[in-house]
Amino acid sequence: MGNKINGKMLDSVKYIAAILVICVHCQPISGLPEVNYFVKNILCRWAVPFFFISSAYFVRRGMDNNGNYLPVYLKRLTQSYLWWSVIFIPIGLDWLHQNLTLSKELLPLALIFGLIHVGTYYHLWYIPALILSLFIATKFLKHFSYKLLLIIATFLYSFGSIETYYGLIPNGWLKELFDVVIQIFFTTRSGLLFGLIFVGIGFFIYDYQEKLLLRYRQIFFLTGLFFAMMVLEGILLYSVDKLDMNFLFMLIPFSFCLFISLLFFPKQLSFDTGKIRLLSKYYYFVHPICIVIVEEAAKAFQMSWLNQGIISFCLIFLFTHLICLMVIYIKQQNLRKKYIGGAMFFGMLATLALAGTIYQFKPVEVLLKFELVPCLWLTTSMLGYFILTKGVGTNDESTGVAAK
């Protein structure tokens, strides 16, 4: 079976999905509301379910080859999540200050709640959701069947989908229950309500892949059919009052068929996809920083063409790509603690200069996000560390000493 799996195709599509996630989080990419809705709320919505299914599939494969794989994987994922959560705490604190009215005494509790549920910044919700859904699905399947898991997961997904279908739900106990859940948890986009169904699908695909391969032609055809049905569902929901639009029912069969279609796709790509696989991972972590800097700077300098639209999205993507290349370089080097202080000092000076310039030229009536300053500081600190280590590495090479 291993030689039939098209890993390069999966890597390429995950890279595309990472770009679509950036698109969803950017400002409108078109001045036409219908176009913006179609791109962001329909065409881009398969990206996150695809990541859930892909992660679950390969975790299941790892568990099949190594009985201790899951705890090791979850430990490594949790460590990475905590590291990035710490990085985003200054930005997350500013977001809390801007969006919620909390006393200083409640801020630690808010951060703890965010850490285990929605992340210290809005995009980090995916990691705790993935961890929880992997844990639940693994434990559940030790005692019960896939059929029961997928039925329960679909029921939970249906409850979460009220956020999308909110305007169609009649007043009553169900809507009141949902409102209470939203008031407590802020969102239904979680591992239990959103991630579990797609993790269950990923596990199912791995365990039944021999049988699914025999039905590849039919599944490949169904991929197009379910995509058309997903588009139709999204179009029909255009005028419906929504709290958000993460849940589409046709995402479930479409994501299932799409992953299988790519997993067994007969044509292998000729290029190495290792780099784009790594980039897609860091795009996810880094892109909100780049969004804040580009969009807030555009607001301050009154460049409306840069605050939204295709040009803004392309610039944010390019900025994200460059920052991720820098992060990958830093990660590939051994962490040099003696340069961290210098990098942070460089970042502080650069942030003072950049933020001072932005706030000096912005019109009085323009309000900028509080997150701008910590985003500038994080970016310029990474740049400072990159410059320091890159310079040292060049000097070491010139003297015949390998950089360690």
C-alpha positions as CSV (number, residue, x, y, z in Angstrom):
1,M,0.0,0.0,0.0
2,G,2.8,2.4,0.8
3,N,4.0,2.7,-2.8
4,K,0.4,3.6,-3.9
5,I,0.2,6.6,-1.6
6,N,0.8,9.9,-3.3
7,G,2.4,11.9,-0.5
8,K,3.7,14.6,-2.8
9,M,0.2,15.4,-4.0
10,L,-1.0,15.6,-0.4
11,D,1.9,18.0,0.4
12,S,1.1,20.2,-2.5
13,V,-2.6,20.5,-1.7
14,K,-1.8,21.1,2.0
15,Y,0.4,24.0,0.8
16,I,-2.5,25.4,-1.2
17,A,-4.8,24.9,1.8
18,A,-2.3,26.9,4.0
19,I,-2.6,29.8,1.5
20,L,-6.4,29.6,1.6
21,V,-6.3,29.9,5.4
22,I,-4.3,33.1,5.0
23,C,-7.0,34.3,2.6
24,V,-9.8,33.6,5.0
25,H,-8.1,35.7,7.7
26,C,-7.3,38.7,5.5
27,Q,-9.6,41.6,4.8
28,P,-12.0,41.3,1.9
29,I,-10.1,40.4,-1.3
30,S,-12.8,41.9,-3.5
31,G,-15.0,45.0,-3.4
32,L,-17.9,42.9,-4.5
33,P,-19.5,41.2,-1.4
34,E,-20.7,38.3,-3.5
35,V,-17.2,37.5,-4.8
36,N,-15.7,37.9,-1.4
37,Y,-18.3,35.6,0.2
38,F,-17.9,33.0,-2.5
39,V,-14.1,32.9,-2.1
40,K,-13.8,33.1,1.6
41,N,-16.9,31.2,2.9
42,I,-17.1,28.6,0.2
43,L,-14.0,27.9,-1.8
44,C,-11.6,28.3,1.2
45,R,-13.6,26.3,3.8
46,W,-12.3,22.9,2.9
47,A,-8.7,23.8,4.0
48,V,-9.1,23.3,7.8
49,P,-11.0,20.0,7.5
50,F,-8.3,18.8,5.1
51,F,-5.6,19.5,7.7
52,F,-7.6,17.6,10.3
53,I,-8.1,14.5,8.0
54,S,-4.5,14.6,6.9
55,S,-3.1,14.8,10.4
56,A,-5.4,12.0,11.6
57,Y,-4.5,9.8,8.7
58,F,-0.7,10.0,9.3
59,V,-1.1,9.8,13.1
60,R,-3.1,6.6,12.6
61,R,-0.4,5.2,10.3
62,G,2.2,6.1,13.0
63,M,0.2,4.3,15.6
64,D,-0.1,1.3,13.4
65,N,3.7,1.1,13.1
66,N,4.5,2.1,16.7
67,G,2.3,1.5,19.7
68,N,3.8,4.4,21.5
69,Y,3.5,6.9,18.6
70,L,0.4,8.8,19.8
71,P,1.7,10.0,23.2
72,V,5.0,10.9,21.6
73,Y,3.3,12.8,18.8
74,L,0.9,14.6,21.2
75,K,3.8,15.6,23.5
76,R,5.8,17.0,20.6
77,L,2.7,18.8,19.3
78,T,1.9,20.2,22.7
79,Q,5.4,21.5,23.2
80,S,5.3,23.3,19.8
81,Y,1.9,24.7,20.7
82,L,3.0,26.0,24.0
83,W,6.1,27.6,22.4
84,W,4.0,29.5,19.9
85,S,1.4,30.3,22.5
86,V,4.1,32.1,24.6
87,I,5.2,34.0,21.5
88,F,1.6,35.2,20.9
89,I,0.8,36.0,24.5
90,P,1.7,39.8,24.1
91,I,-0.5,39.9,21.0
92,G,-3.3,37.9,22.6
93,L,-3.3,40.2,25.7
94,D,-3.8,43.2,23.5
95,W,-6.6,41.4,21.6
96,L,-8.3,40.6,25.0
97,H,-7.9,44.2,26.1
98,Q,-9.5,45.4,22.8
99,N,-12.3,42.9,22.5
100,L,-13.3,41.9,26.1
101,T,-13.9,43.9,29.3
102,L,-11.9,42.0,31.9
103,S,-10.4,43.0,35.1
104,K,-6.6,42.5,35.6
105,E,-7.4,39.7,38.1
106,L,-9.3,37.7,35.4
107,L,-6.6,38.0,32.7
108,P,-4.6,34.9,33.9
109,L,-7.8,32.8,33.9
110,A,-8.7,34.1,30.4
111,L,-5.2,33.1,29.2
112,I,-5.5,29.6,30.7
113,F,-9.0,29.2,29.1
114,G,-7.7,30.4,25.8
115,L,-4.7,28.1,26.0
116,I,-6.8,25.0,26.4
117,H,-9.7,26.0,24.2
118,V,-9.2,28.7,21.5
119,G,-5.5,29.5,21.8
120,T,-3.8,32.6,23.0
121,Y,-4.5,34.2,19.5
122,Y,-7.4,33.4,17.2
123,H,-5.7,31.1,14.8
124,L,-4.2,28.8,17.4
125,W,-7.5,27.1,18.1
126,Y,-6.6,24.3,15.6
127,I,-3.9,22.8,17.8
128,P,-5.9,22.2,21.0
129,A,-8.8,21.1,18.8
130,L,-6.6,18.5,17.0
131,I,-5.1,17.3,20.3
132,L,-8.6,16.8,21.9
133,S,-10.1,15.1,18.9
134,L,-7.2,12.7,18.4
135,F,-7.3,11.8,22.0
136,I,-11.1,11.2,22.0
137,A,-11.2,9.3,18.8
138,T,-8.4,7.0,19.8
139,K,-9.9,6.2,23.2
140,F,-13.4,5.7,21.7
141,L,-12.3,3.3,19.0
142,K,-10.7,1.0,21.6
143,H,-14.2,0.2,22.9
144,F,-16.7,1.1,20.2
145,S,-17.1,1.0,16.4
146,Y,-16.4,3.6,13.7
147,K,-20.1,3.6,13.0
148,L,-21.0,4.9,16.5
149,L,-18.0,7.3,16.5
150,L,-19.1,8.9,13.2
151,I,-22.8,9.1,14.2
152,I,-21.9,10.9,17.5
153,A,-19.4,13.1,15.7
154,T,-21.9,14.1,13.1
155,F,-24.5,14.9,15.8
156,L,-21.9,17.1,17.5
157,Y,-21.0,18.7,14.2
158,S,-24.7,19.4,13.5
159,F,-25.0,21.2,16.9
160,G,-22.0,23.3,16.1
161,S,-23.4,24.1,12.6
162,I,-26.1,26.2,14.3
163,E,-23.5,29.1,14.0
164,T,-23.9,28.8,10.2
165,Y,-27.6,28.1,10.1
166,Y,-28.5,30.5,13.0
167,G,-31.0,32.5,11.1
168,L,-32.9,29.4,10.1
169,I,-33.2,28.0,13.7
170,P,-36.6,28.8,15.3
171,N,-36.6,30.3,18.7
172,G,-36.8,27.7,21.4
173,W,-34.8,25.5,23.7
174,L,-32.2,24.5,21.1
175,K,-31.4,28.1,20.2
176,E,-31.3,29.1,23.8
177,L,-28.9,26.2,24.6
178,F,-26.7,27.2,21.7
179,D,-26.6,30.8,22.9
180,V,-25.5,29.7,26.4
181,V,-22.7,27.6,24.8
182,I,-21.5,30.6,22.8
183,Q,-21.6,32.9,25.8
184,I,-19.4,30.4,27.7
185,F,-17.1,29.1,25.0
186,F,-17.3,32.0,22.5
187,T,-17.3,29.5,19.5
188,T,-18.3,26.1,18.5
189,R,-15.1,25.7,16.5
190,S,-13.5,23.2,18.8
191,G,-12.1,19.6,18.8
192,L,-15.4,18.2,20.1
193,L,-17.8,19.9,17.8
194,F,-15.7,20.5,14.7
195,G,-12.5,18.5,14.7
196,L,-13.9,15.1,15.8
197,I,-15.8,14.2,12.7
198,F,-12.8,14.9,10.4
199,V,-10.3,13.1,12.7
200,G,-12.7,10.1,12.7
201,I,-12.7,10.3,8.9
202,G,-8.9,10.4,8.8
203,F,-8.6,7.3,11.0
204,F,-11.3,5.5,9.0
205,I,-9.5,6.2,5.7
206,Y,-6.3,4.7,7.0
207,D,-7.9,1.6,8.5
208,Y,-10.0,0.9,5.4
209,Q,-7.8,2.2,2.7
210,E,-7.4,-1.1,0.9
211,K,-11.2,-1.3,0.4
212,L,-11.4,2.4,-0.5
213,L,-8.7,2.1,-3.2
214,L,-10.9,-0.5,-4.9
215,R,-13.6,2.2,-5.2
216,Y,-11.2,5.0,-6.3
217,R,-13.0,5.8,-9.6
218,Q,-16.4,6.2,-8.0
219,I,-14.9,8.3,-5.1
220,F,-13.0,10.5,-7.6
221,F,-16.3,11.2,-9.4
222,L,-18.1,11.8,-6.1
223,T,-15.4,14.4,-5.2
224,G,-16.6,16.7,-8.0
225,L,-20.3,16.0,-7.2
226,F,-19.9,16.8,-3.5
227,F,-17.9,19.9,-4.3
228,A,-20.7,21.2,-6.5
229,M,-23.2,20.4,-3.7
230,M,-21.0,22.3,-1.2
231,V,-20.9,25.3,-3.5
232,L,-24.7,25.1,-3.8
233,E,-25.1,24.9,0.0
234,G,-22.9,28.0,0.4
235,I,-24.8,29.9,-2.2
236,L,-28.2,29.1,-0.6
237,L,-26.8,30.3,2.8
238,Y,-25.8,33.7,1.4
239,S,-28.8,35.6,2.7
240,V,-29.1,33.6,6.0
241,D,-28.2,35.4,9.2
242,K,-25.0,33.7,10.5
243,L,-22.8,34.0,13.6
244,D,-19.9,32.6,11.6
245,M,-19.5,30.1,8.7
246,N,-17.1,27.4,9.6
247,F,-19.7,24.6,9.3
248,L,-21.0,23.4,6.0
249,F,-22.6,19.9,5.9
250,M,-21.2,19.1,2.5
251,L,-17.7,19.7,3.8
252,I,-17.9,16.2,5.4
253,P,-18.4,14.1,2.3
254,F,-16.4,16.4,0.1
255,S,-13.4,16.4,2.4
256,F,-13.6,12.6,2.7
257,C,-13.6,12.1,-1.1
258,L,-11.0,14.8,-1.8
259,F,-8.5,13.3,0.6
260,I,-8.9,9.8,-0.9
261,S,-8.7,11.2,-4.5
262,L,-5.4,12.9,-3.7
263,L,-4.1,10.0,-1.5
264,F,-4.3,7.5,-4.4
265,F,-3.9,10.0,-7.3
266,P,-2.1,8.0,-10.0
267,K,0.2,10.7,-11.3
268,Q,3.3,11.4,-9.1
269,L,4.8,14.9,-9.0
270,S,8.3,15.2,-10.2
271,F,9.6,17.7,-7.6
272,D,10.5,17.4,-4.0
273,T,7.7,18.7,-1.7
274,G,9.6,18.6,1.6
275,K,10.1,22.4,1.6
276,I,6.5,23.3,0.8
277,R,5.4,20.8,3.5
278,L,7.5,22.7,6.0
279,L,6.4,26.1,4.7
280,S,2.7,25.2,5.0
281,K,3.3,24.5,8.7
282,Y,4.9,27.8,9.4
283,Y,2.5,29.8,7.3
284,Y,-0.2,28.7,9.8
285,F,1.7,30.0,12.8
286,V,3.2,33.2,11.3
287,H,0.5,34.7,9.0
288,P,-1.6,36.6,11.6
289,I,1.5,38.7,12.5
290,C,2.0,39.7,8.8
291,I,-1.7,40.4,8.4
292,V,-1.7,42.9,11.3
293,I,1.4,44.7,10.2
294,V,0.4,45.1,6.5
295,E,-3.3,46.0,7.2
296,E,-2.6,48.4,10.1
297,A,0.2,50.2,8.3
298,A,-2.1,50.6,5.3
299,K,-4.7,52.1,7.5
300,A,-2.2,54.5,9.1
301,F,-0.9,55.7,5.8
302,Q,-4.4,55.8,4.2
303,M,-3.5,53.3,1.4
304,S,-6.9,51.8,1.0
305,W,-5.6,49.7,-2.0
306,L,-3.2,48.0,0.5
307,N,-5.7,47.5,3.3
308,Q,-7.8,45.0,1.4
309,G,-8.1,43.4,-2.0
310,I,-5.9,41.1,-4.1
311,I,-2.8,43.3,-3.8
312,S,-3.1,43.3,0.0
313,F,-3.5,39.5,0.1
314,C,-0.5,39.0,-2.2
315,L,1.7,41.3,-0.1
316,I,0.7,39.5,3.1
317,F,1.4,36.1,1.5
318,L,4.8,37.3,0.3
319,F,5.6,38.8,3.7
320,T,4.5,35.6,5.4
321,H,6.7,33.5,3.0
322,L,9.8,35.6,3.8
323,I,9.2,35.5,7.5
324,C,8.7,31.7,7.4
325,L,12.0,31.2,5.4
326,M,13.7,33.2,8.2
327,V,12.0,31.0,10.9
328,I,13.1,27.8,9.1
329,Y,16.7,29.0,8.9
330,I,16.6,29.9,12.6
331,K,15.1,26.5,13.5
332,Q,17.7,24.7,11.6
333,Q,20.5,26.3,13.6
334,N,21.2,25.5,17.2
335,L,19.6,28.1,19.4
336,R,22.3,30.6,20.5
337,K,21.2,32.1,23.7
338,K,23.9,34.8,23.7
339,Y,22.2,36.4,20.7
340,I,18.6,36.4,22.0
341,G,19.1,39.5,24.2
342,G,20.7,41.4,21.3
343,A,18.0,40.4,18.9
344,M,15.3,41.5,21.4
345,F,17.1,44.8,21.9
346,F,17.4,45.3,18.1
347,G,13.6,44.5,17.9
348,M,12.8,47.0,20.5
349,L,14.7,49.8,18.7
350,A,13.3,48.9,15.3
351,T,9.8,48.7,16.8
352,L,10.2,52.1,18.3
353,A,11.3,53.6,15.0
354,L,8.6,51.8,12.9
355,A,5.7,52.3,15.3
356,G,6.7,55.9,16.0
357,T,6.7,56.6,12.2
358,I,3.3,54.8,11.8
359,Y,1.6,56.6,14.7
360,Q,3.1,60.0,13.7
361,F,1.7,59.9,10.2
362,K,-1.7,58.2,10.9
363,P,-4.7,60.5,10.9
364,V,-6.2,61.2,14.4
365,E,-9.5,59.6,13.5
366,V,-7.8,56.3,12.5
367,L,-7.8,53.6,15.2
368,L,-5.1,51.0,14.9
369,K,-5.2,47.5,16.5
370,F,-3.3,47.2,19.8
371,E,-1.6,44.1,18.4
372,L,0.5,46.2,15.9
373,V,3.3,47.0,18.4
374,P,3.9,43.4,19.7
375,C,3.7,42.1,16.1
376,L,6.4,44.6,15.0
377,W,8.5,43.6,18.0
378,L,8.2,39.9,17.3
379,T,9.0,40.3,13.6
380,T,12.0,42.6,14.1
381,S,13.4,40.5,16.9
382,M,13.4,37.5,14.6
383,L,15.0,39.6,12.0
384,G,17.7,40.7,14.5
385,Y,18.4,37.2,15.5
386,F,18.6,36.1,11.9
387,I,21.0,38.9,11.0
388,L,23.2,38.1,14.0
389,T,23.4,34.3,13.4
390,K,23.7,34.7,9.6
391,G,26.6,37.2,10.1
392,V,28.3,34.9,12.6
393,G,27.8,31.9,10.3
394,T,29.4,33.8,7.4
395,N,32.4,34.8,9.5
396,D,32.8,31.2,10.7
397,E,32.8,29.9,7.1
398,S,35.4,32.5,6.1
399,T,37.8,31.3,8.9
400,G,37.2,27.7,8.2
401,V,35.1,27.1,11.3
402,A,31.8,25.3,10.9
403,A,28.9,27.1,12.6
404,K,27.6,25.0,15.4
